[in-house]
Amino acid sequence: MLALDALAALAQETRLRVFRLLVQEGPGGLSAGEIATKLKLAPATLTFHAAQLRHAGLVTSKREGRNILYRANFDSMNALMTYLTENCCQGEDCGVPAACGPANEPLPAKSAKRRRNA
């Protein structure tokens, strides 16, 4: 997995929603139909975005009968997190566990709309 590919894939809102749903679901994953229903996506839209996530190494897929089962690739997700934080505090133990670890509060799903100056 290349960090740039993973970050580029997650930079698109629909792909981020799909990935987050699969992470939330855990190792069992979800079928394409379940993802499409939960996120209110057209099947073709889901197929397109899932392919991008697979290409980036963030998602795996497996055909099970007539269904395609998608799973988050937790190894790739953890590798990306390690890459992003490996030089935290210049590689030293800064003594503040929360400084380099996950934030207590997640970022909002959407940023506030900026006002345009007239």
C-alpha positions, 0 to 999 in steps of 0.5 A: 500500500502506498500512503499517497494512494490510500490518502487520495482514495479517502479524500473523496467523500463517498469512498471515505463513507464506505471505508468508515462503514467497513471499519465500523463493521469489523472483520466480517465485512458487508455485502455490496447490497448492504453497503449500498442500502446503508449508504443509499448508493446506486450499485454502479456508484458503489462498484466504482468507489469500491474499486478505487478503495481496492486499488489503494489497498484499503478494502478487499473483496471476495465473491460469495455466490452471487454477492461480493463481500467487502472488508476493510483491510485493517493491516493497510489501515494500521500501516497508514496510521503508523506512517502518518505518526512515525515521526511524531515528536521527532521520533522521541517519546514526548511523555504526552501519550495523547500527543501522538495517539488518536484524538479524544474527539473525531473530526466532524464528518463535514467542515462548516461551509465557508461564507463567501465574501460578496 
